[in-house]
């Protein structure tokens, strides 16, 4: 409304469908807030550093699997 008034246009008083449903939808209860947080990009940490950390975790997991396979083969 304020933006429209600054430009000399009419107020946008039309109630949109999403505004009508705002009281009926529980975004927290439906897990949307968590999904948004999980998919939000991390702009503070460099993308390459994030990839290296992820690869490091995957290597640890692979090492654990290999050690388990070796232990089973020895037994």
N, C-alpha and C positions, 0 to 999 in steps of 0.2 A: 504494500500500500504506500509506504513512504517513498519507495523508488518511483512508483507511478506518479505520485504527487509532485516530486521534483521535476519530472519530465513533462508535467502538465497534462498527464493522462488521467482517465477515470480510475477510481479505486477498483481493485479486483476483489469484489466481495463475494464472488462465486465460491460456494463451498464445494470442494473437490471430493471425489469418492474416498480417497485415502484419508481425508480429514474427517469424514463421517464415521469411518471405521476405526479411527484412532483409539477411541475409548473401549472398543471391543477386542482389540488385538493386544496380547501380552507378549511383547518381544522378548522379554527376559525369560518368561516361562517356556517359550517355544525354542529357546536356545539361539536366537538370532544374534544377541549381543556377543556370545561366545564365538559364533561362526565369523562374525565381522572382525573380532579381535584376532582370531587365528589367521585370517586372510589379509590382514592389514600389513602393508609392506613396512619393513624396518628401514627407515631412511637415515638413521643415525649410524648404523653399522654397514660397512662396505659389503656389497653383494658377494664379492669374491671371498671375503672372510667368512661369510655365512656358509658358502658352499664348502670351504675347507673344513669348517666345523662339522658340517653334515657328513662329509666324506670320512672324517676322523671317527665319527660315531659308527658309521657303516663298517669301517675297517675293524673296529673293536668287536663289533657283532660277528663279523666273519672269522676273526681270530678265535672267538669263543666257540663258534661252530666247528672249526677245524680241530681245536683242542679236544672237543667232545668226541669227534670222529676218531681221533688218534687214541683216545682213552678206550673207546669201544673196540677198536681194532686190536689193541694190546691185550684186552681181556679175553 
